[in-house]
Amino acid sequence: MKAPVGGKLTERDVTPETVYLNRRQYLKASAVGAAALMAPTLKASESAYGTDPAPLWLKSQNKQASPSPFSTTEKLTPYEYVTGYNNFYEFGTGKDDPEKYGQDFKPHPWQVTVSGLAEGTGTFDLEDLLKGLGVEERIYRLRCVEAWSMVIPWLGVPMAALLQRLKPLSSARYVAFETVYRPEEMPGQASFFAAIDYPYIEGLRMDEAMHPLTLMATGVYGRSLPNQNGAPLRLVVPWKYGFKSIKSIRKITFTDRQPQTTWEKSNAREYGFYANVNPAVDHPRWRQSEERRLPSALFSSNRVPTLPFNGYAESVASLYQGMDLRKYY
Amino acid sequence: MDKMLLTRWFWLFLVLPFAFAGFRVVQVVWYDASALGPDPAQNLVDLFGTIALWFLCAVLLVTPVQTVIKARWLLRQRRALGVACFAYALLHWLSYAGLLLEWQWQNLGQDLLNRPYVIVGFLAGLMLLVLAATSNNASVRVLGLRWRKLHRLVYPAALLILIHMFWVARSDYTEVALYSAVVLLLLLHRSRQRAKSA
């Protein structure tokens, strides 16, 4: 099981992040982030956030997480909501379905298949794929397209570091991700009236994927990812609507063509490829100019204005220079 | 079963869901802020919408059920069921407008102009309002034969409500399909009855 089919990963492939990540520049850009250096969730005992059934190697890699200057200091959304109020349609469309129906899902052992325009193609055990990569804690805002938002302390590795060790070719302009397809463990995938195609597919432009803010998450709240949050491996792109942050990733494909994503296929008028958080572009269903920061109260819904790129404009706006964001929504 | 007793206590059945929702609200406000989850207003909007839908199905069910089990007492409760449906639809709208949008009239207006599912939902609500307002004995007397005609509005209202649900659904149509099957079966049954009696 351990032998990679196509390529082999060695310690040497652990590319220095600095190639992609000019830390100094971002440290300056996020002076606020510095205050978050005392990451609150890392010291929490495991029992406070449920039992963690992940294998030892993942637990210990997550335990060694270091705080990140990219973290926000905003008030965290409580653990019970981060793990009890989810959109993960593979487990059902209700917000509490993923927690309820996700418990039979078996995220370990896990393999990731890498294909397309890269040197490091093949099927890898997750442990090998992540070996030697430094896990960080990143407290990010998560803005759902349904006009609610949370503040979540993720654990994960910078996507750039992970992708770099797969040695993408210079012809690779996009990277596509695919969720595992296991209808026997994921009741939503087996639904007869499902309006979206499974397996779920998402994608990023290569420069978006390599951006220092883009995270491949392996945990949340100091523990490994619970099934309902996309165990064992999920994407987190904080400046895009939540549905871009694909969960339980089974396949990574480097390509020269823009991948057609699941939501685009289902309803291209409502969901674009870019899906950058943008208060100026209305959605046919939800007003995007503001959001309810959860938890909201019954008689005061805690509305806050939605910021361009979910408040990360300073870091990411340059990626979209010259693009008409109304057209490329 | 004592039919008088059933008639006398029927209102309990109508307010039971309201008591349940009320209990949750009391819980949220005074005891446990998480009783309705992290997005309580949205939760309440969905809850009242679903309850209204149940009563709509109940109203449509009365006639066919009545022909099978010959329960005339049930027929007399039909108007009460209809008023309950309207009341819960009103609570659905009130919690949307008051709790979720916090009475921002500009946004309410924009939703009503721009979002198709809001438009059809609002139209259905207006129809239910007309029906509820003319559900008293006096209206029946005054309107006479026209009353029956007017109250056939419940059928287009039901169709609009299904469309409302269909447009709200994002990724799975199981629930909509289920309710659609129920409502369409009942509509079919009605139209065949009418064809027979014509």
HADDOCK unambig.tbl for C-alpha pairs under 7 A between the chains (distance, minus, plus):
assign (segid A and resid 81 and name CA) (segid B and resid 38 and name CA) 6.35 0.50 0.50
assign (segid A and resid 93 and name CA) (segid B and resid 172 and name CA) 6.98 0.50 0.50
assign (segid A and resid 193 and name CA) (segid B and resid 172 and name CA) 5.63 0.50 0.50
assign (segid A and resid 193 and name CA) (segid B and resid 173 and name CA) 5.08 0.50 0.50
assign (segid A and resid 193 and name CA) (segid B and resid 174 and name CA) 5.14 0.50 0.50
assign (segid A and resid 194 and name CA) (segid B and resid 171 and name CA) 5.98 0.50 0.50
assign (segid A and resid 194 and name CA) (segid B and resid 172 and name CA) 4.32 0.50 0.50
assign (segid A and resid 194 and name CA) (segid B and resid 173 and name CA) 6.25 0.50 0.50
assign (segid A and resid 195 and name CA) (segid B and resid 171 and name CA) 4.65 0.50 0.50
assign (segid A and resid 195 and name CA) (segid B and resid 172 and name CA) 5.05 0.50 0.50
assign (segid A and resid 195 and name CA) (segid B and resid 173 and name CA) 6.64 0.50 0.50
assign (segid A and resid 196 and name CA) (segid B and resid 171 and name CA) 5.75 0.50 0.50
assign (segid A and resid 284 and name CA) (segid B and resid 115 and name CA) 6.09 0.50 0.50
assign (segid A and resid 285 and name CA) (segid B and resid 115 and name CA) 6.30 0.50 0.50
assign (segid A and resid 294 and name CA) (segid B and resid 38 and name CA) 5.71 0.50 0.50
assign (segid A and resid 294 and name CA) (segid B and resid 39 and name CA) 6.48 0.50 0.50
assign (segid A and resid 295 and name CA) (segid B and resid 38 and name CA) 4.23 0.50 0.50
assign (segid A and resid 295 and name CA) (segid B and resid 39 and name CA) 6.04 0.50 0.50
assign (segid A and resid 296 and name CA) (segid B and resid 38 and name CA) 5.96 0.50 0.50
assign (segid A and resid 296 and name CA) (segid B and resid 39 and name CA) 5.50 0.50 0.50
assign (segid A and resid 296 and name CA) (segid B and resid 40 and name CA) 6.98 0.50 0.50
assign (segid A and resid 297 and name CA) (segid B and resid 40 and name CA) 6.42 0.50 0.50
assign (segid A and resid 298 and name CA) (segid B and resid 40 and name CA) 5.34 0.50 0.50
assign (segid A and resid 298 and name CA) (segid B and resid 41 and name CA) 5.21 0.50 0.50
assign (segid A and resid 298 and name CA) (segid B and resid 99 and name CA) 6.62 0.50 0.50
assign (segid A and resid 299 and name CA) (segid B and resid 99 and name CA) 5.98 0.50 0.50
assign (segid A and resid 301 and name CA) (segid B and resid 100 and name CA) 6.59 0.50 0.50
